[in-house]
């Protein structure tokens, strides 16, 4: 049950990231979360929307793994997408800021740990 909570949390996070990056990027909430000016946000809006779409793919993959009728296949799907999230979070932590590592990679690492125990 604990593993479903953590995998679901990571999926929910990525749905929220999709929403922030695709729909709120140039809005006050998006500007505040990503600590950027309106001008910078407007210039990068298309890139952010693309990034948001990829976050949606990660969320859908995790949900697919959680709902797959064969638990062994579902677990493998979850392992793949959680690993993708960890890699993305580690890269973001190294290139954007350490906060990104803690927000994105750490919950996925906890979910991976739960899948193995």
Helices and strands as residue ranges (DSSP letters): H 2-23, H 28-34, H 38-43, H 45-67, H 71-95, H 98-100, I 101-105, H 106-116
